[in-house]
Amino acid sequence: MSAEGHEIVAVEQYADGLDSMAGVEFYSGVLCAGFVNAHSHLELAYLRGAIAEGEGFAAFAASIGMVRDNFSEEEQLASIAEADAEMWAEGVDAVGDIINGATSFSVKSSSKIHYHNFAEVFGLRLCNIERQRELLRYPNTSLTPHSTYSVQDAPFRDVCGSDIEKPLSIHFLETQDEKSLYAGGGSLQEWYNKVGFECDFLHYGTPAERIAKCTPKERGVMLVHNCALAEEDIDTLTNHFSAPLSWVLCPCSNYYISRIEPQSVELLRARRVNICIGTDSLASNHSLSIIEELKMFRNVPLAELLQWATINGAKALGIEEKYGTVEVGKRSGIVNLTGINLTDFTLTPTSKAVRIL
């Protein structure tokens, strides 16, 4: 049964009599709606285990460039198909997926998962925007800037200001170096000076100000990572946008790359903003498991975590009418969470998620 091919027709409760009803299945655990992986790079699935952990963002970015050509197209497609199947089996209904080419579409065309594809625009010397526009012929695909540090001013404004009924997904404050660049220092600035990159956007003052000044206030925006987030960044963006902002956390990836813990989570929780969960890529993660991401938030109640992993992600992608909750008329799957501490309803190291519908 595909995610696009079923619909919930009734949600009912029974006080008794279930034992005698034919076809009833019983599960030990906690049931929830199908997950939404708000940020992934499925096309990088072939890089699972290929890049060393804990060496920092600059080393990670350099490593991708060195190893990505070591795999055949057949190996890449097999890895993409395997990762897609793993996400479905664990209960993922929908994915906000970053793409740089068309490699993943042959798998997605027959996938049970709903994908929104964000064709990533970047380039400080040569921008790839025209090449990425060619990907718009594929379904559920829109353009997005990669980040506030990797796209010059004109294409950034172009992408942020057009097709505004679709959300943007922007890598945001993954490291402190992104802020330091705008202040004239840090390792990004050193690297750009070394290779001869010139940035024509530093006059905005901060990454948050750049997004606010280049993006219509009514456009939905997903901000991904948020590791170096501060109060003033949240203020700048929430004061500008009338459309809901979504803050996507990918803690396992941040830990894999830089050994960073999800430090911004309490700041975001205090603001009662729309927090979502992503896995990033298998280049920077051991799996695309939503439940493993949730285990990183040891002090957040399970009920709140499940909102982040379901309806909040659906809202961010604009698909909340179909996914995110178990309600009549929706297409959400149903996931059974096992290994839960049923005394205080918290995740444990052995918690797992298995799709049952």
Secondary structure as GFF3:
##gff-version 3
##sequence-region A 1 357
A	DSSP	three_ten_helix	18	20	.	.	.	ID=ss1
A	DSSP	beta_strand	30	33	.	.	.	ID=ss2
A	DSSP	beta_strand	35	40	.	.	.	ID=ss3
A	DSSP	three_ten_helix	42	47	.	.	.	ID=ss4
A	DSSP	alpha_helix	57	67	.	.	.	ID=ss5
A	DSSP	three_ten_helix	68	70	.	.	.	ID=ss6
A	DSSP	alpha_helix	73	90	.	.	.	ID=ss7
A	DSSP	beta_strand	92	99	.	.	.	ID=ss8
A	DSSP	alpha_helix	105	108	.	.	.	ID=ss9
A	DSSP	beta_strand	114	121	.	.	.	ID=ss10
A	DSSP	alpha_helix	129	133	.	.	.	ID=ss11
A	DSSP	three_ten_helix	134	137	.	.	.	ID=ss12
A	DSSP	beta_strand	141	145	.	.	.	ID=ss13
A	DSSP	alpha_helix	153	161	.	.	.	ID=ss14
A	DSSP	beta_strand	168	172	.	.	.	ID=ss15
A	DSSP	alpha_helix	177	182	.	.	.	ID=ss16
A	DSSP	alpha_helix	186	195	.	.	.	ID=ss17
A	DSSP	three_ten_helix	202	204	.	.	.	ID=ss18
A	DSSP	alpha_helix	207	214	.	.	.	ID=ss19
A	DSSP	beta_strand	221	225	.	.	.	ID=ss20
A	DSSP	alpha_helix	231	240	.	.	.	ID=ss21
A	DSSP	beta_strand	245	249	.	.	.	ID=ss22
A	DSSP	alpha_helix	251	258	.	.	.	ID=ss23
A	DSSP	alpha_helix	265	271	.	.	.	ID=ss24
A	DSSP	beta_strand	274	277	.	.	.	ID=ss25
A	DSSP	alpha_helix	290	294	.	.	.	ID=ss26
A	DSSP	alpha_helix	302	309	.	.	.	ID=ss27
A	DSSP	alpha_helix	311	317	.	.	.	ID=ss28
A	DSSP	beta_strand	334	338	.	.	.	ID=ss29
A	DSSP	beta_strand	352	355	.	.	.	ID=ss30
###
